[in-house]
Every structure is written in structure tokens, then in C-alpha cells.
Amino acid sequence: MGAAGAESREGEGDDHLLVLGRGAEHAPAEPALPPDSLTVEYGLYIHLPYCRSLCPYCDFVKSPLHRAEPERLLAALAREWELVRAADAAVWSRPRTIYVGGGTPTALDAGALAKFLQWIAGAWDLSRVREFTVEANPEGLSPEKLQVLLEGGVNRLSLGVQSLEPQVLRALGRIHTAEAALTAVALARRAGFRNLSVDLMYGVPAETAEGFRSALERFVALGIPHLSAYPLQVEEGTPLHAKVERGSVTVPGEEEVLARYEDLVSTLSRAGYRHYEVSNFALPGVHSRHNEGYWMRRPYLGLGPGAHSFDGGARWGNDENIERWFHRVESGELPRADVRALSRREAEEEGVFLSLRRSRGLRVSRHLKPFAPEHVAAWNAWGVAGGALARAPRGRVRPTDRGLFLAHDLAAELLARGA
């Protein structure tokens, strides 16, 4: 694998806080959230926790659809937003990106989805929103729901396909078929969605190299503009983890996972996709603006059970217990937990870890300034020799495609040398 594509792209700069009317040179190194609600660019994330079926590998905050209380959920989200505005002096009023995840947002019926989107339109000033994404699964995605999404201002759909191999879908506990996934893509296109992303997984029990490559080639042939592909993570506490611990399920080894990743990169690179982040590939102009905000340390506000937030200086998460989140919000209490202000050192280390996940890599003047030059030089030489770092233009350190896969190890090595 060669160097990850790193040419400049509109909207893909390095400023983790963009202040309207001010250039990058004026951005503070450690920004706090500005007091003026018209000056901060931020992302809004809303978590809808309901799913038709609970996948055995997933550790997100979720609940089966038969327990859904959509009217209660919408009322609680509206109440949480009121509490946030009262606590944070209305600084979150103008988002630049919106992302609705879960759970499966489209598991709700069309009427509930319409009410939810109407609430968003009335609760926020959406005049500066550049990207509005909703996650969806193939099952239950109907022309009626797609029309509701479009009329509600959604302009990007993220479709959880995961695989086109029947045995892999079974291993992942997915309830859709390959045919249903391809039908969902066609329906979304027919409805008018042009900015469409497909999620895939690899390193999954029962997958084949041929089947994974065939799925990639199928979506390339369909002209899907954005693909995300994630290696399976066996998370503690999930049903899959219990099966792996018992030995009833065997997951592919590290070498096999790396081989699949190399196949992923080579297939999509040949097709003209830019590998702009560890797990994300895009045709020109359609990278995920919202997710890039996370990697660039821009502020974001999360609403709903388990949602996380970052205001430029502190991080916090919402209560992950759905019923407790309901109770706290309905009682007039912000459901926040683990509010933690980052020290300068923590912010610097976080910047290194996140930047090495992106093909643009590190900016020497910002990310490497805290480290002794001799430590940086030794680390860079080590990374280049191992094929993980590319020879980059002056002022930059960029990971190769292999380096993106090893981003965590690259960051840990740099921090260990600079400690």
C-alpha cells in the first residue's frame, strides 16, 4: 500500500474550531466555546435508540422496537434541548452539520419520523446547515419514509449494509438480505438521495475474501459516493463476546484482517475513492463533514441517551441507561455524566491520536510542537522505515494507508518517545 491520498479538498482543513469571519491564524490553540451563539461552528448529534433487531456485536445504547415510546422520546428530547439552552446560554443554536444515529432512526414509523424532523426544524436555526445525515437500515426503509426524510431537510443517508454475503449477515445478526440491501440503495436513489453512504464490515466470522471484494466492486459499479468499512470489534459485554469467550465463534486473526483491509484500500483507490480516514472512502466532494468534525476536534452537541458532547475544552456523555435518561430529563435534570475538562496535555495527545486517523496527518507547527525535535525525527524515521509514514511536504507528517490502519500504534509510539 502506498501513501494515503492527501491532496487538499474543500472543507477539509485542520481548524478544529471555525469562527465565522475569522481566519485560521486567529483560532486559539485551546478554544473554549465562544459566548456568542452566532460564531461557533458545531455538529449536532441526536440519538434515537430503537432497533427492529439487536445485533450481537453492537455495544451502542439501544432498545428493541417493541419497547419504543416515540412520543415520550420526542418530548424528552425537546425537554433536554430546553435544559441545555438554559444551562449553556443558548450557544448551540446554529449547527453546521446534523447527524441522527442510533439505534436505527428509520425503525420509527413515517409519522413519528415526520414529527421528529418537524421538531428539529422548529428548534434550531438551520440556515447554515451544510450536511444533514440520518442512519438507516435496509429493513423497513420504504418510499414513504424516504420522502419524509427528504421533506424534512435530510440530504445524506448512511445505509447499514455491512455485507452482501448471506452467511456473514447471519453471523452479524442482521435481518436483511443482500437483495434487500441493494433494493434499499435503489429506493434511496429513486427518491432523490444523491449523497449516499454505505457501511460495510470485515474481519467477520464466515466471510470470504471473494465475497468481500465482490461487495466492494458491486457498490463501486453502482457509483455509491461514500463507503465506510470497519473491522469487527468484539466488545466486552456483547453476546458476540460471550460466544468468542466460550469458543463457539472464531473471529479472523490479525493477518487476515489486515489482508482484507489491504484489499479494501486497493479496490477503492483504483476506483477513484479517496481514503481520507482510517475507515472512510469518498469520491471527490462527498466526505462526511459531520464525522470529520469529530476527528478535527470541532465542538459537537449530543442529545439522547448515551450521546456524547465536546465544547472545545470539556467532554461529557449522557446517561446510557435509557429509562434513567428519561427519568432525569423528565425531572428537569440534565442527563450528563462524566463531565471532564481536558488539560492542555490531554488535548495535545488527543489531537495527535485523532489526526493520525486522517490522511492529512499531523501539522508540525501544531501537533508536534510539544515534542522535542530529536524525538520527532526518530519517530518519523521509525515510521518511514516501517512503511507507516510517508515522506510528506515540509510542515506535515502523513500516514500511509498502512499507517492509517496502525494509527493507534503510531500515536502511542510518538507519545512514548516524547514522554
LOSEBA-999353 format. One record per residue (C-alpha): x, y, z; residue number from 1. Coordinates in nm, 3 decimals. Example, Ala and Ser with C-alpha at 12.3 -4.5 7.8 and 13.67 -1.06 7.14 Angstrom:
(badren (1.230,-0.450,0.780),1)
(badren (1.367,-0.106,0.714),2)
***
This chain:
(badren (0.000,0.000,0.000),1)
(badren (0.122,0.348,-0.084),2)
(badren (0.075,0.684,0.075),3)
(badren (-0.280,0.773,0.161),4)
(badren (-0.426,1.038,-0.066),5)
(badren (-0.366,1.373,0.100),6)
(badren (-0.424,1.645,-0.156),7)
(badren (-0.622,1.946,-0.046),8)
(badren (-1.000,1.922,-0.051),9)
(badren (-1.253,2.197,0.007),10)
(badren (-1.390,2.176,0.359),11)
(badren (-1.110,1.952,0.483),12)
(badren (-0.884,2.196,0.662),13)
(badren (-0.728,2.145,1.002),14)
(badren (-0.910,2.401,1.214),15)
(badren (-1.087,2.223,1.495),16)
(badren (-1.290,2.534,1.576),17)
(badren (-1.404,2.755,1.291),18)
(badren (-1.510,3.105,1.389),19)
(badren (-1.717,3.277,1.125),20)
(badren (-1.548,3.584,0.982),21)
(badren (-1.208,3.491,1.125),22)
(badren (-0.921,3.316,0.954),23)
(badren (-0.740,3.005,1.073),24)
(badren (-0.446,3.209,1.202),25)
(badren (-0.672,3.361,1.467),26)
(badren (-0.810,3.034,1.604),27)
(badren (-0.697,2.978,1.965),28)
(badren (-0.485,2.671,2.040),29)
(badren (-0.720,2.559,2.319),30)
(badren (-1.062,2.705,2.236),31)
(badren (-1.342,2.730,2.483),32)
(badren (-1.692,2.756,2.346),33)
(badren (-1.747,3.120,2.241),34)
(badren (-2.024,3.302,2.427),35)
(badren (-2.184,3.427,2.103),36)
(badren (-2.416,3.163,1.960),37)
(badren (-2.367,3.303,1.609),38)
(badren (-1.991,3.243,1.599),39)
(badren (-1.931,2.875,1.664),40)
(badren (-1.940,2.601,1.403),41)
(badren (-2.056,2.279,1.565),42)
(badren (-2.214,1.946,1.491),43)
(badren (-2.546,1.832,1.634),44)
(badren (-2.590,1.461,1.708),45)
(badren (-2.925,1.313,1.815),46)
(badren (-2.952,0.953,1.931),47)
(badren (-3.268,0.753,1.861),48)
(badren (-3.211,0.421,2.039),49)
(badren (-3.469,0.187,1.888),50)
(badren (-3.387,-0.110,1.661),51)
(badren (-3.604,-0.374,1.496),52)
(badren (-3.344,-0.633,1.594),53)
(badren (-3.047,-0.614,1.834),54)
(badren (-2.722,-0.721,1.666),55)
(badren (-2.498,-0.942,1.885),56)
(badren (-2.180,-0.738,1.818),57)
(badren (-2.325,-0.392,1.890),58)
(badren (-2.250,-0.215,2.218),59)
(badren (-2.431,0.111,2.137),60)
(badren (-2.716,0.236,2.355),61)
(badren (-3.023,0.066,2.209),62)
(badren (-3.358,-0.092,2.282),63)
(badren (-3.585,-0.326,2.083),64)
(badren (-3.851,-0.153,1.875),65)
(badren (-4.138,-0.325,2.057),66)
(badren (-4.042,-0.119,2.363),67)
(badren (-4.033,0.207,2.169),68)
(badren (-4.211,0.509,2.309),69)
(badren (-4.173,0.755,2.021),70)
(badren (-4.397,1.027,2.164),71)
(badren (-4.224,1.009,2.501),72)
(badren (-3.884,1.011,2.328),73)
(badren (-3.963,1.321,2.125),74)
(badren (-4.098,1.502,2.432),75)
(badren (-3.786,1.408,2.630),76)
(badren (-3.552,1.522,2.353),77)
(badren (-3.734,1.855,2.338),78)
(badren (-3.707,1.887,2.716),79)
(badren (-3.336,1.801,2.711),80)
(badren (-3.280,2.071,2.448),81)
(badren (-3.459,2.324,2.673),82)
(badren (-3.234,2.223,2.965),83)
(badren (-2.921,2.254,2.750),84)
(badren (-3.017,2.602,2.632),85)
(badren (-3.083,2.713,2.988),86)
(badren (-2.752,2.570,3.111),87)
(badren (-2.530,2.675,2.822),88)
(badren (-2.672,3.021,2.746),89)
(badren (-2.807,2.924,2.402),90)
(badren (-2.462,2.888,2.246),91)
(badren (-2.570,2.584,2.046),92)
(badren (-2.836,2.750,1.831),93)
(badren (-2.682,2.727,1.481),94)
(badren (-2.542,2.386,1.383),95)
(badren (-2.339,2.337,1.066),96)
(badren (-2.396,1.962,1.047),97)
(badren (-2.664,1.731,1.189),98)
(badren (-2.633,1.356,1.235),99)
(badren (-2.916,1.134,1.357),100)
(badren (-2.795,0.792,1.468),101)
(badren (-2.890,0.509,1.693),102)
(badren (-3.022,0.255,1.716),103)
(badren (-3.194,0.274,1.383),104)
(badren (-3.370,0.608,1.332),105)
(badren (-3.573,0.471,1.040),106)
(badren (-3.712,0.196,1.262),107)
(badren (-3.968,0.457,1.369),108)
(badren (-4.280,0.482,1.155),109)
(badren (-4.318,0.757,0.897),110)
(badren (-4.546,0.967,1.118),111)
(badren (-4.305,0.965,1.412),112)
(badren (-4.014,1.047,1.181),113)
(badren (-4.206,1.342,1.036),114)
(badren (-4.282,1.481,1.383),115)
(badren (-3.919,1.439,1.485),116)
(badren (-3.790,1.626,1.180),117)
(badren (-4.050,1.900,1.222),118)
(badren (-3.928,1.947,1.579),119)
(badren (-3.568,1.986,1.460),120)
(badren (-3.674,2.245,1.202),121)
(badren (-3.853,2.446,1.468),122)
(badren (-3.597,2.411,1.747),123)
(badren (-3.281,2.519,1.563),124)
(badren (-3.175,2.779,1.312),125)
(badren (-3.085,2.552,1.019),126)
(badren (-2.981,2.828,0.781),127)
(badren (-2.614,2.731,0.797),128)
(badren (-2.652,2.351,0.794),129)
(badren (-2.429,2.205,0.523),130)
(badren (-2.497,1.837,0.584),131)
(badren (-2.791,1.655,0.746),132)
(badren (-2.737,1.280,0.780),133)
(badren (-2.973,1.009,0.902),134)
(badren (-2.870,0.647,0.956),135)
(badren (-3.092,0.378,0.807),136)
(badren (-3.101,0.002,0.773),137)
(badren (-3.234,-0.175,0.465),138)
(badren (-3.522,-0.339,0.651),139)
(badren (-3.821,-0.114,0.684),140)
(badren (-3.685,0.159,0.456),141)
(badren (-3.986,0.249,0.246),142)
(badren (-4.054,0.511,-0.024),143)
(badren (-4.282,0.686,0.227),144)
(badren (-4.006,0.717,0.488),145)
(badren (-3.755,0.832,0.228),146)
(badren (-3.994,1.104,0.119),147)
(badren (-4.041,1.211,0.482),148)
(badren (-3.663,1.236,0.524),149)
(badren (-3.617,1.446,0.212),150)
(badren (-3.905,1.678,0.300),151)
(badren (-3.757,1.711,0.649),152)
(badren (-3.431,1.851,0.513),153)
(badren (-3.218,1.536,0.525),154)
(badren (-2.963,1.544,0.242),155)
(badren (-2.740,1.248,0.329),156)
(badren (-2.833,0.887,0.403),157)
(badren (-2.600,0.640,0.576),158)
(badren (-2.713,0.286,0.499),159)
(badren (-2.605,-0.001,0.726),160)
(badren (-2.548,-0.284,0.478),161)
(badren (-2.245,-0.450,0.649),162)
(badren (-2.216,-0.734,0.395),163)
(badren (-2.370,-0.894,0.088),164)
(badren (-2.272,-1.247,0.196),165)
(badren (-2.571,-1.434,0.346),166)
(badren (-2.360,-1.627,0.598),167)
(badren (-2.193,-1.306,0.719),168)
(badren (-2.527,-1.131,0.763),169)
(badren (-2.641,-1.427,0.975),170)
(badren (-2.321,-1.417,1.182),171)
(badren (-2.378,-1.046,1.246),172)
(badren (-2.743,-1.100,1.340),173)
(badren (-2.863,-0.876,1.058),174)
(badren (-3.222,-0.934,0.948),175)
(badren (-3.196,-0.804,0.593),176)
(badren (-3.076,-0.992,0.285),177)
(badren (-2.828,-0.883,0.019),178)
(badren (-3.119,-0.832,-0.218),179)
(badren (-3.297,-0.610,0.034),180)
(badren (-2.981,-0.402,0.077),181)
(badren (-2.948,-0.342,-0.296),182)
(badren (-3.319,-0.264,-0.318),183)
(badren (-3.279,-0.005,-0.040),184)
(badren (-2.999,0.161,-0.237),185)
(badren (-3.220,0.173,-0.546),186)
(badren (-3.513,0.315,-0.347),187)
(badren (-3.295,0.586,-0.194),188)
(badren (-3.164,0.684,-0.535),189)
(badren (-3.511,0.686,-0.685),190)
(badren (-3.637,0.906,-0.401),191)
(badren (-3.368,1.164,-0.478),192)
(badren (-3.079,1.089,-0.241),193)
(badren (-2.752,1.157,-0.419),194)
(badren (-2.527,1.180,-0.113),195)
(badren (-2.546,0.817,-0.007),196)
(badren (-2.304,0.631,0.218),197)
(badren (-2.287,0.254,0.265),198)
(badren (-2.142,0.091,0.578),199)
(badren (-1.957,-0.240,0.547),200)
(badren (-1.775,-0.464,0.794),201)
(badren (-1.482,-0.700,0.754),202)
(badren (-1.292,-0.943,0.972),203)
(badren (-1.626,-1.114,1.042),204)
(badren (-1.677,-1.486,1.108),205)
(badren (-1.771,-1.676,0.790),206)
(badren (-1.669,-1.402,0.547),207)
(badren (-1.467,-1.481,0.236),208)
(badren (-1.211,-1.266,0.059),209)
(badren (-1.400,-1.311,-0.267),210)
(badren (-1.733,-1.215,-0.114),211)
(badren (-1.594,-0.901,0.048),212)
(badren (-1.421,-0.793,-0.274),213)
(badren (-1.735,-0.866,-0.474),214)
(badren (-1.942,-0.640,-0.245),215)
(badren (-1.691,-0.357,-0.285),216)
(badren (-1.695,-0.394,-0.662),217)
(badren (-2.075,-0.402,-0.664),218)
(badren (-2.104,-0.073,-0.476),219)
(badren (-1.831,0.085,-0.688),220)
(badren (-2.022,-0.018,-1.000),221)
(badren (-2.337,0.137,-0.853),222)
(badren (-2.148,0.464,-0.808),223)
(badren (-2.203,0.487,-0.430),224)
(badren (-2.017,0.811,-0.349),225)
(badren (-1.910,0.724,0.007),226)
(badren (-1.815,0.394,0.167),227)
(badren (-1.727,0.325,0.531),228)
(badren (-1.571,-0.010,0.618),229)
(badren (-1.496,-0.117,0.974),230)
(badren (-1.315,-0.422,1.112),231)
(badren (-1.530,-0.617,1.355),232)
(badren (-1.461,-0.522,1.716),233)
(badren (-1.556,-0.784,1.973),234)
(badren (-1.680,-0.559,2.253),235)
(badren (-1.692,-0.687,2.609),236)
(badren (-2.045,-0.736,2.738),237)
(badren (-2.197,-0.816,2.399),238)
(badren (-2.348,-1.155,2.308),239)
(badren (-2.076,-1.199,2.045),240)
(badren (-1.805,-1.151,2.308),241)
(badren (-1.963,-1.425,2.520),242)
(badren (-1.964,-1.663,2.221),243)
(badren (-1.599,-1.588,2.141),244)
(badren (-1.506,-1.644,2.507),245)
(badren (-1.686,-1.980,2.504),246)
(badren (-1.509,-2.077,2.182),247)
(badren (-1.833,-2.125,1.990),248)
(badren (-1.739,-1.847,1.746),249)
(badren (-1.396,-1.786,1.596),250)
(badren (-1.307,-1.446,1.456),251)
(badren (-1.045,-1.395,1.184),252)
(badren (-0.688,-1.332,1.300),253)
(badren (-0.493,-1.009,1.266),254)
(badren (-0.315,-1.110,0.944),255)
(badren (-0.643,-1.199,0.775),256)
(badren (-0.799,-0.871,0.886),257)
(badren (-0.500,-0.676,0.754),258)
(badren (-0.523,-0.860,0.421),259)
(badren (-0.888,-0.765,0.395),260)
(badren (-0.802,-0.403,0.472),261)
(badren (-0.534,-0.400,0.202),262)
(badren (-0.787,-0.539,-0.046),263)
(badren (-1.033,-0.269,0.060),264)
(badren (-0.781,0.010,0.007),265)
(badren (-0.653,-0.114,-0.328),266)
(badren (-1.002,-0.179,-0.470),267)
(badren (-1.140,0.161,-0.375),268)
(badren (-0.825,0.356,-0.460),269)
(badren (-0.826,0.211,-0.813),270)
(badren (-1.188,0.321,-0.845),271)
(badren (-1.105,0.683,-0.760),272)
(badren (-1.212,0.693,-0.395),273)
(badren (-1.002,0.898,-0.156),274)
(badren (-0.902,0.720,0.163),275)
(badren (-0.943,1.023,0.388),276)
(badren (-0.978,0.849,0.726),277)
(badren (-0.898,0.503,0.862),278)
(badren (-1.240,0.360,0.776),279)
(badren (-1.377,0.611,0.527),280)
(badren (-1.352,0.647,0.149),281)
(badren (-1.516,0.911,-0.066),282)
(badren (-1.542,1.030,-0.420),283)
(badren (-1.443,1.398,-0.457),284)
(badren (-1.657,1.638,-0.256),285)
(badren (-1.864,1.389,-0.055),286)
(badren (-1.661,1.320,0.258),287)
(badren (-1.860,1.315,0.583),288)
(badren (-1.844,1.671,0.714),289)
(badren (-2.006,1.578,1.044),290)
(badren (-1.772,1.291,1.126),291)
(badren (-1.473,1.493,1.017),292)
(badren (-1.570,1.744,1.283),293)
(badren (-1.506,1.473,1.545),294)
(badren (-1.159,1.398,1.409),295)
(badren (-1.074,1.769,1.386),296)
(badren (-1.190,1.837,1.744),297)
(badren (-1.467,2.075,1.648),298)
(badren (-1.740,2.123,1.911),299)
(badren (-2.044,1.900,1.893),300)
(badren (-2.358,1.861,2.100),301)
(badren (-2.518,1.523,2.162),302)
(badren (-2.879,1.474,2.269),303)
(badren (-3.047,1.149,2.365),304)
(badren (-2.942,0.850,2.577),305)
(badren (-2.570,0.780,2.559),306)
(badren (-2.495,1.075,2.330),307)
(badren (-2.159,1.250,2.376),308)
(badren (-2.063,1.617,2.355),309)
(badren (-1.750,1.832,2.330),310)
(badren (-1.740,2.210,2.369),311)
(badren (-1.377,2.268,2.270),312)
(badren (-1.249,2.234,2.625),313)
(badren (-1.452,1.963,2.801),314)
(badren (-1.614,1.632,2.712),315)
(badren (-1.919,1.463,2.860),316)
(badren (-2.164,1.185,2.786),317)
(badren (-2.532,1.138,2.858),318)
(badren (-2.667,0.868,3.083),319)
(badren (-2.653,0.537,2.891),320)
(badren (-2.944,0.378,3.075),321)
(badren (-3.246,0.467,2.859),322)
(badren (-3.506,0.462,3.136),323)
(badren (-3.279,0.660,3.368),324)
(badren (-3.214,0.912,3.090),325)
(badren (-3.591,0.953,3.052),326)
(badren (-3.638,0.998,3.427),327)
(badren (-3.361,1.254,3.466),328)
(badren (-3.478,1.465,3.173),329)
(badren (-3.844,1.445,3.271),330)
(badren (-3.744,1.554,3.623),331)
(badren (-3.577,1.865,3.482),332)
(badren (-3.221,1.738,3.525),333)
(badren (-2.953,1.745,3.258),334)
(badren (-2.867,1.378,3.198),335)
(badren (-2.494,1.442,3.172),336)
(badren (-2.229,1.219,3.324),337)
(badren (-1.850,1.216,3.337),338)
(badren (-1.805,1.585,3.255),339)
(badren (-1.430,1.626,3.218),340)
(badren (-1.230,1.935,3.132),341)
(badren (-0.924,1.841,2.928),342)
(badren (-0.583,1.960,3.036),343)
(badren (-0.357,2.111,2.771),344)
(badren (-0.153,1.790,2.762),345)
(badren (-0.465,1.574,2.720),346)
(badren (-0.588,1.799,2.439),347)
(badren (-0.249,1.777,2.266),348)
(badren (-0.240,1.398,2.293),349)
(badren (-0.598,1.373,2.171),350)
(badren (-0.507,1.590,1.872),351)
(badren (-0.223,1.350,1.783),352)
(badren (-0.441,1.039,1.807),353)
(badren (-0.725,1.187,1.603),354)
(badren (-0.505,1.347,1.336),355)
(badren (-0.320,1.024,1.267),356)
(badren (-0.657,0.871,1.175),357)
(badren (-0.676,1.112,0.879),358)
(badren (-0.481,1.105,0.555),359)
(badren (-0.380,1.468,0.609),360)
(badren (-0.195,1.358,0.919),361)
(badren (-0.016,1.592,1.157),362)
(badren (0.073,1.955,1.117),363)
(badren (0.424,2.002,1.258),364)
(badren (0.360,2.355,1.384),365)
(badren (0.050,2.249,1.578),366)
(badren (0.058,1.884,1.671),367)
(badren (0.432,1.821,1.709),368)
(badren (0.532,2.147,1.875),369)
(badren (0.517,1.996,2.230),370)
(badren (0.770,1.724,2.139),371)
(badren (1.147,1.754,2.131),372)
(badren (1.272,1.776,1.769),373)
(badren (1.506,1.479,1.816),374)
(badren (1.216,1.262,1.939),375)
(badren (1.002,1.364,1.641),376)
(badren (1.286,1.294,1.397),377)
(badren (1.350,0.949,1.545),378)
(badren (0.978,0.865,1.544),379)
(badren (0.938,0.986,1.185),380)
(badren (1.237,0.779,1.069),381)
(badren (1.096,0.475,1.250),382)
(badren (0.758,0.523,1.085),383)
(badren (0.900,0.575,0.735),384)
(badren (1.123,0.269,0.768),385)
(badren (0.824,0.060,0.870),386)
(badren (0.609,0.186,0.583),387)
(badren (0.363,0.356,0.818),388)
(badren (0.461,0.718,0.749),389)
(badren (0.504,0.879,0.408),390)
(badren (0.768,1.130,0.307),391)
(badren (0.547,1.435,0.326),392)
(badren (0.588,1.801,0.227),393)
(badren (0.765,2.023,0.476),394)
(badren (0.542,2.104,0.770),395)
(badren (0.341,1.781,0.752),396)
(badren (0.368,1.423,0.875),397)
(badren (0.129,1.193,0.691),398)
(badren (0.042,0.827,0.742),399)
(badren (0.044,0.581,0.457),400)
(badren (-0.256,0.357,0.403),401)
(badren (-0.082,0.102,0.623),402)
(badren (-0.015,0.377,0.875),403)
(badren (-0.384,0.464,0.892),404)
(badren (-0.456,0.104,0.986),405)
(badren (-0.191,0.134,1.258),406)
(badren (-0.289,0.485,1.364),407)
(badren (-0.327,0.399,1.731),408)
(badren (0.016,0.233,1.742),409)
(badren (0.175,0.529,1.561),410)
(badren (0.031,0.774,1.813),411)
(badren (0.124,0.559,2.112),412)
(badren (0.483,0.530,1.986),413)
(badren (0.516,0.906,1.942),414)
(badren (0.376,0.977,2.288),415)
(badren (0.604,0.713,2.443),416)
(badren (0.911,0.867,2.282),417)
(badren (0.808,1.216,2.386),418)
(badren (0.709,1.132,2.742),419)
***
